[in-house]
């Protein structure tokens, strides 16, 4: 199996609830962005719903600003991908028109891949088809370059892939929550298998499980407050054997636990998109590109992860 690369997630750029974002961090974010590009990371993922409160849209705006400041040759190497949210008021085949205009403006006039952020099949199945067909119209007309999906399961992915293929539209990628603590997509007949069958790029978001897989002891230096603190307190006590094995695999490579977690995703055919906010996090991602897990190591990680009683909360918008 070919090893995918590593991309960059920008969920934290503007998010105060989970990541305590402050505009004072923007300079460090830009330094990290430039370091990632210089190191060969070219896929950057954002969304029009990223950013809490008054910072709504901040992630797209920062990414667009940083990309626009690059030399043209460097900007042309990038794939800037955003996700449009199927909010209840976005209806019909033209329901994303305003959102697409706003995202294009924030991203500096160019979007390389537009993704439907989540499936509405569980609560408003009639909404999803027209919105997706509207994006396919934009792809067919050349207004957008690539079309992707996010939070779709194997059955729905297969259905939509067939519908779009019938009109000559390709699904470029699918994002799902995937990590050693969220292994559902790897089940037999799961979405990873369907992506391989259909030639759809599989992208793993939250590959570090919101940071749980990046620390030898998640109960030390807990997040100050909020949902991440609760998650660390709930799952942290269960992770000892897994983190110990990850440390044993990392040590001879002079690597980190996070690098092991990223390479586990790559070994399963998915491109991880960790959130990178600081230069040292970029260093970890770049270092992870220099080595691969052996099949036996990956199997050992799978076995230990499968024995853990707790897992990451499932995304409520993930379809079947």
C-alpha positions in Angstrom: 0.0 0.0 0.0 1.3 3.5 -0.9 1.9 5.7 2.0 0.0 9.0 1.8 1.6 12.3 2.9 0.5 14.5 5.7 -1.7 17.6 5.5 -2.5 20.4 7.8 -5.8 21.0 9.7 -6.7 24.6 10.7 -9.7 23.9 13.0 -7.9 25.6 15.9 -7.2 28.8 13.9 -10.0 30.9 15.5 -11.5 28.3 17.8 -11.7 29.5 21.4 -13.9 26.7 22.9 -11.5 23.8 22.3 -8.2 25.5 21.5 -8.2 28.8 23.3 -7.5 30.8 20.2 -6.3 34.4 20.6 -5.4 36.9 17.8 -2.0 37.2 19.6 -1.2 33.8 18.1 -1.5 34.9 14.5 2.1 35.6 14.1 3.1 32.2 15.3 0.5 30.6 13.1 2.0 32.3 10.1 5.5 31.2 11.0 4.2 27.6 11.4 2.4 27.8 8.0 5.5 29.0 6.2 7.6 26.3 7.9 5.1 23.7 6.8 5.1 24.9 3.2 8.9 25.0 3.1 9.0 21.5 4.5 6.8 20.2 1.7 3.4 20.1 3.3 1.0 21.2 0.6 -2.6 20.3 1.7 -4.3 22.7 4.0 -7.9 22.1 5.2 -10.3 24.6 6.7 -14.1 25.2 6.8 -16.5 28.1 6.6 -17.8 27.1 10.1 -14.4 27.2 11.8 -14.0 30.0 14.3 -16.1 30.6 17.4 -18.2 33.7 18.0 -16.7 36.8 16.6 -13.9 34.7 15.1 -16.3 32.9 12.8 -14.5 32.5 9.4 -11.2 33.3 11.0 -9.5 30.1 9.9 -10.3 30.7 6.2 -9.3 34.3 6.4 -5.9 33.5 8.0 -5.2 30.7 5.6 -6.0 32.9 2.7 -3.8 35.8 4.0 -0.9 33.5 4.7 -1.1 31.8 1.3 -1.4 35.2 -0.6 1.9 36.3 1.0 3.8 33.4 -0.5 5.7 33.7 -3.8 3.4 32.6 -6.6 5.4 29.4 -7.3 4.9 28.3 -3.7 1.2 29.2 -3.7 0.6 27.2 -6.8 2.0 24.1 -5.1 -0.7 24.2 -2.4 -4.1 22.6 -2.2 -6.4 24.9 -0.1 -9.5 22.9 0.8 -12.5 24.2 2.6 -15.7 22.6 3.8 -19.1 24.2 3.4 -21.6 23.5 6.2 -25.2 22.3 5.2 -26.8 24.6 7.7 -30.7 24.4 7.8 -31.1 27.7 5.9 -28.9 26.5 3.0 -31.4 24.9 0.7 -31.6 23.8 -2.8 -29.2 23.6 -5.7 -28.1 27.2 -5.2 -28.0 26.9 -1.4 -24.3 27.3 -1.2 -24.0 30.3 -3.5 -23.5 32.9 -0.8 -21.3 30.6 1.3 -19.0 29.9 -1.7 -18.6 33.5 -2.5 -17.7 34.4 1.1 -15.3 31.5 1.4 -13.6 32.4 -1.9 -13.2 36.0 -0.7 -11.7 34.9 2.7 -9.3 32.5 1.0 -7.9 35.2 -1.3 -9.9 34.5 -4.4 -9.1 30.8 -5.0 -10.3 27.5 -3.5 -8.7 24.3 -4.8 -11.2 21.8 -3.2 -14.7 22.3 -1.9 -16.1 19.7 0.5 -19.5 19.1 1.8 -18.8 19.3 5.6 -21.2 16.6 6.8 -24.1 14.4 5.6 -27.7 15.5 6.4 -29.0 12.0 5.6 -29.9 11.3 9.2 -32.1 14.3 9.8 -32.8 16.1 6.5 -32.0 13.7 3.7 -33.9 15.8 1.2 -31.4 18.7 1.8 -28.2 16.9 0.9 -28.7 15.9 -2.8 -29.5 19.4 -4.2 -26.6 21.0 -2.3 -24.2 18.4 -3.6 -25.5 18.6 -7.1 -25.1 22.4 -6.9 -21.4 22.0 -6.0 -21.1 19.5 -8.9 -22.5 22.1 -11.2 -19.7 24.4 -10.1 -17.2 21.7 -10.8 -18.6 21.0 -14.2 -18.5 24.7 -15.1 -14.9 25.0 -14.0 -15.7 27.4 -11.1 -14.2 25.0 -8.6 -11.4 22.5 -9.3 -12.1 19.6 -7.0 -15.1 18.2 -5.0 -14.8 16.3 -1.7 -16.9 15.0 1.1 -16.6 14.8 4.9 -18.3 12.6 7.5 -19.9 10.1 5.1 -20.1 6.4 5.8 -19.6 3.6 3.3 -23.2 3.2 2.1 -23.8 6.9 1.5 -20.4 7.4 -0.1 -21.1 4.6 -2.6 -24.5 6.1 -3.4 -23.3 9.6 -3.9 -20.2 8.5 -5.8 -22.4 6.6 -8.3 -24.7 9.6 -8.7 -21.9 12.0 -9.4 -20.0 9.6 -11.6 -23.1 9.3 -13.8 -22.7 13.0 -14.7 -18.9 12.7 -15.0 -18.0 14.3 -11.7 -15.3 12.8 -9.5 -15.2 12.7 -5.7 -11.7 13.6 -4.9 -11.6 12.9 -1.2 -13.5 11.9 1.9 -12.6 13.1 5.4 -13.5 11.0 8.5 -12.5 11.0 12.1 -9.7 8.4 12.2 -7.1 7.6 14.8 -6.0 4.8 17.1 -8.9 5.8 19.3 -11.4 6.1 16.4 -10.9 3.0 14.3 -14.4 2.6 12.9 -13.6 3.5 9.3 -11.2 0.6 9.1 -13.8 -2.1 9.8 -14.2 -4.7 7.1 -16.4 -3.2 4.4 -16.0 0.2 6.1 -15.3 3.5 4.5 -11.6 2.9 4.1 -12.3 -0.2 2.0 -14.8 1.7 -0.2 -12.4 4.6 -0.7 -9.8 2.2 -2.0 -12.3 0.5 -4.3 -13.6 3.8 -5.7 -10.2 5.6 -5.9 -11.2 8.3 -3.4 -8.5 9.9 -1.2 -9.1 9.1 2.5 -8.3 11.9 4.8 -8.0 11.4 8.6 -9.0 14.3 10.8 -8.3 14.4 14.5 -5.5 11.8 14.0 -4.0 12.7 17.4 -7.4 12.4 19.1 -7.5 16.0 20.2 -4.0 15.6 21.6 -4.5 12.5 23.7 -2.1 10.5 21.5 0.6 13.2 21.7 1.5 13.0 25.4 3.1 10.2 27.5 0.7 11.0 30.3 -2.5 12.8 29.3 -3.4 13.4 32.9 -0.4 15.7 33.3 -0.9 19.3 32.1 -4.6 18.8 31.4 -6.3 21.3 29.1 -7.4 24.2 31.3 -11.2 23.7 30.8 -13.8 22.7 28.3 -14.6 19.5 26.4 -10.9 18.5 25.9 -10.3 18.5 29.6 -13.3 16.2 30.1 -12.1 13.9 27.4 -8.6 13.7 28.8 -10.0 12.9 32.2 -12.3 10.2 30.8 -9.9 8.5 28.4 -6.5 9.3 29.8 -6.5 6.6 32.5 -7.2 3.9 29.9 -4.3 4.7 27.5 -1.3 3.5 29.5 -0.6 0.3 27.4 -1.1 2.0 24.1 1.0 5.0 24.9 3.8 2.7 26.3 3.9 0.8 23.0 3.9 4.0 21.0 6.8 5.2 23.0 8.7 2.0 22.4 8.2 2.3 18.7 9.1 6.0 18.7 12.4 5.7 20.8 14.7 4.0 18.3 13.6 6.5 15.6 14.1 9.4 17.9 10.5 10.3 17.2 7.5 11.4 19.2 4.2 9.7 20.1 2.5 12.1 17.7 4.7 10.9 14.9 3.7 7.3 15.6 0.0 8.2 15.6 0.4 10.0 12.3 2.2 7.1 10.7 -0.4 4.7 11.9 -3.0 6.6 9.8 -0.6 6.6 6.9 0.0 2.9 7.2 -3.8 2.4 6.9 -3.9 4.4 3.6 -5.2 7.7 5.1 -3.6 11.2 4.9 -3.7 12.6 8.4 -4.3 16.3 8.8 -3.1 17.2 12.3 -3.7 20.7 13.6 -0.5 22.6 13.4 -0.3 25.8 15.5 3.4 26.0 16.6 6.7 25.4 14.8 7.5 22.4 17.1 4.3 20.7 15.9 5.4 21.3 12.3 8.7 19.7 13.1 6.9 16.6 14.4 4.8 16.3 11.2 7.9 16.7 9.0 9.9 14.2 11.0 7.0 11.7 10.6 7.4 11.8 6.9 10.9 10.4 7.1 10.0 6.9 8.3 7.2 4.3 8.2 5.8 1.7 10.6 6.5 -1.9 9.8 3.5 -4.1 9.2 4.1 -6.0 12.4 4.3 -2.7 14.4 1.1 -1.5 12.9 -0.6 -4.8 13.8 0.6 -4.5 17.4 -0.8 -1.0 17.7 -4.1 -2.2 16.3 -4.3 -5.0 18.8 -3.6 -2.8 21.8 -5.9 -0.1 20.6 -8.7 -2.7 20.1 -8.4 -3.7 23.8 -9.1 -0.2 25.1 -12.5 0.1 26.6 -13.0 3.8 25.7 -13.0 5.5 22.3 -13.4 9.0 20.9 -17.0 10.3 20.8 -18.5 9.7 17.3 -19.3 12.7 15.1 -23.1 13.0 15.4 -23.3 14.0 11.7 -21.4 11.0 10.4 -23.6 9.0 8.0 -23.8 5.3 7.6 
